């Protein structure tokens, strides 16, 4: 990596952190607001602390929403510690904490880990916020450090997958609510 590549990488990371990802992008277990789950069917294995929901699953906490075809919740003695969601795609939505708009993230697999403070979007991952778009095969977001890392997909014969970003100019918005 050349010095100019490294500078570009730092600028892109700063822009992404500042303009695309909400500082509290995750479920908040310290909140007094419960997480409500609805689905077509559910299976609870109390001994293992695993609850599996299938069919039009919705997890909602306040204005944060996760929808998927299948969701697995893992609990320990400390409480909920991991959520795994799968769909075509699974979708995560949360209002932006500073300003107006909403973070809308989609991927075939979404995993939230309380212990790692990590939110991971895998396979065809797309995160949109106020006209800004971030695409990659895998996108990791450290909710505590507010660090985003992304990977492109494998070479499928049509060329290697790449990480893509669309960053709106300051003062403009592609929001249709104007």
C-alpha positions as CSV (number, residue, x, y, z in Angstrom):
1,X,0.0,0.0,0.0
2,X,1.5,3.4,-1.0
3,X,1.3,6.4,1.4
4,X,-1.4,7.9,-0.9
5,X,-3.4,4.6,-0.7
6,X,-3.1,4.7,3.1
7,X,-4.3,8.3,3.2
8,X,-7.3,7.5,1.0
9,X,-8.1,4.5,3.1
10,X,-8.1,6.7,6.3
11,X,-10.3,9.4,4.6
12,X,-12.8,6.7,3.4
13,X,-12.9,5.1,6.8
14,X,-13.5,8.5,8.5
15,X,-16.3,9.4,6.0
16,X,-17.9,6.0,6.5
17,X,-17.8,6.3,10.3
18,X,-19.1,9.8,10.3
19,X,-21.7,9.7,7.6
20,X,-22.9,6.2,7.2
21,X,-22.9,4.2,10.5
22,X,-25.0,5.2,13.5
23,X,-23.0,5.2,16.8
24,X,-25.5,2.8,18.4
25,X,-26.0,0.4,15.5
26,X,-27.2,-2.6,17.5
27,X,-29.7,-3.8,20.0
28,X,-29.3,-2.2,23.4
29,X,-29.4,-4.8,26.2
30,X,-28.9,-2.0,28.8
31,X,-32.1,-0.3,27.7
32,X,-35.3,-0.8,29.7
33,X,-37.1,-1.4,26.4
34,X,-37.8,-5.1,25.8
35,X,-37.0,-7.0,22.6
36,X,-40.2,-8.3,21.1
37,X,-40.1,-11.3,18.7
38,X,-42.8,-12.6,16.4
39,X,-42.7,-15.4,13.9
40,X,-44.7,-18.2,12.2
41,X,-43.1,-20.8,14.5
42,X,-40.7,-21.0,17.4
43,X,-38.6,-23.7,19.2
44,X,-37.1,-23.0,22.6
45,X,-34.3,-25.3,24.0
46,X,-34.2,-23.9,27.5
47,X,-31.4,-26.2,28.6
48,X,-29.1,-24.9,25.8
49,X,-30.4,-21.3,26.0
50,X,-31.3,-21.3,22.3
51,X,-34.5,-20.0,20.7
52,X,-35.1,-20.6,17.0
53,X,-37.8,-18.6,15.2
54,X,-38.8,-19.3,11.6
55,X,-41.1,-17.7,9.0
56,X,-41.5,-14.0,8.7
57,X,-39.5,-13.3,11.9
58,X,-39.5,-9.8,13.4
59,X,-37.4,-8.6,16.3
60,X,-38.3,-5.1,17.5
61,X,-36.7,-3.0,20.3
62,X,-38.1,0.5,20.2
63,X,-37.5,1.7,16.7
64,X,-34.8,-0.9,15.9
65,X,-36.1,-3.7,13.7
66,X,-34.7,-6.9,12.4
67,X,-36.6,-9.0,9.9
68,X,-35.6,-12.4,8.5
69,X,-36.8,-15.8,7.4
70,X,-35.0,-17.5,10.4
71,X,-33.6,-16.0,13.6
72,X,-31.7,-17.8,16.4
73,X,-31.3,-16.2,19.8
74,X,-28.6,-17.4,22.2
75,X,-28.9,-16.8,25.9
76,X,-26.5,-17.3,28.8
77,X,-26.8,-16.7,32.5
78,X,-26.1,-13.0,31.8
79,X,-28.9,-12.8,29.3
80,X,-29.2,-12.5,25.5
81,X,-25.7,-12.6,24.0
82,X,-26.0,-13.4,20.3
83,X,-28.5,-13.1,17.4
84,X,-28.1,-14.8,14.1
85,X,-30.5,-13.9,11.3
86,X,-30.8,-15.4,7.8
87,X,-33.0,-14.3,4.9
88,X,-33.2,-13.4,1.2
89,X,-32.2,-10.9,2.5
90,X,-32.4,-10.4,6.2
91,X,-32.9,-6.7,7.0
92,X,-31.8,-4.5,9.9
93,X,-33.3,-1.0,10.4
94,X,-32.6,1.7,13.0
95,X,-33.1,5.4,13.2
96,X,-30.0,7.5,13.0
97,X,-29.1,8.7,16.4
98,X,-27.8,12.1,15.3
99,X,-30.0,13.8,12.8
100,X,-32.8,12.5,10.6
101,X,-33.0,9.4,8.6
102,X,-32.6,5.7,9.1
103,X,-29.9,3.1,8.7
104,X,-31.2,0.3,6.5
105,X,-28.9,-2.7,6.2
106,X,-29.5,-5.9,4.2
107,X,-27.6,-9.2,3.9
108,X,-28.3,-12.9,3.6
109,X,-26.7,-13.4,7.1
110,X,-26.7,-10.8,9.9
111,X,-25.1,-11.6,13.2
112,X,-25.0,-9.5,16.4
113,X,-22.7,-10.5,19.2
114,X,-23.0,-8.8,22.6
115,X,-19.7,-10.1,23.9
116,X,-17.7,-8.9,20.9
117,X,-19.8,-5.8,20.5
118,X,-19.8,-6.7,16.8
119,X,-22.5,-6.5,14.1
120,X,-21.7,-8.5,11.0
121,X,-23.4,-8.5,7.6
122,X,-22.5,-11.4,5.3
123,X,-23.2,-12.3,1.7
124,X,-24.6,-9.5,-0.5
125,X,-24.3,-6.9,2.3
126,X,-25.6,-3.4,1.7
127,X,-25.9,-0.6,4.3
128,X,-27.7,2.6,3.3
129,X,-28.1,5.8,5.3
130,X,-29.3,9.2,3.9
131,X,-28.3,8.4,0.4
132,X,-24.9,7.0,1.4
133,X,-24.4,3.4,0.4
134,X,-21.8,0.8,1.4
135,X,-21.6,-2.6,-0.3
136,X,-19.4,-5.6,0.3
137,X,-19.5,-9.4,0.7
138,X,-18.8,-9.1,4.4
139,X,-19.1,-5.9,6.5
140,X,-18.1,-5.9,10.2
141,X,-19.1,-3.1,12.5
142,X,-17.5,-2.8,16.0
143,X,-20.3,-1.0,17.9
144,X,-18.0,0.0,20.7
145,X,-15.0,1.3,18.8
146,X,-17.2,2.5,15.8
147,X,-14.9,0.8,13.3
148,X,-16.1,-0.6,10.0
149,X,-14.2,-3.2,8.0
150,X,-15.4,-4.7,4.8
151,X,-14.3,-7.4,2.3
152,X,-15.2,-7.9,-1.3
153,X,-16.4,-11.2,-2.6
154,X,-14.4,-14.0,-4.2
155,X,-13.5,-14.0,-7.9
156,X,-16.5,-15.7,-9.5
157,X,-15.0,-15.7,-13.0
158,X,-16.7,-12.3,-13.9
159,X,-14.0,-10.5,-11.9
160,X,-13.2,-10.2,-8.2
161,X,-15.9,-8.8,-5.9
162,X,-15.1,-5.4,-4.5
163,X,-16.1,-3.1,-1.7
164,X,-18.1,-0.2,-3.0
165,X,-19.1,3.1,-1.4
166,X,-21.3,6.0,-2.6
167,X,-20.9,9.1,-0.4
168,X,-23.3,12.0,-0.9
169,X,-21.8,15.5,-1.0
170,X,-22.3,17.6,2.1
171,X,-25.5,19.6,2.1
172,X,-27.2,17.3,-0.4
173,X,-29.5,14.5,0.3
174,X,-31.1,11.9,-2.0
175,X,-33.9,11.7,0.6
176,X,-37.3,11.9,-1.2
177,X,-38.9,13.5,1.9
178,X,-37.8,17.0,0.9
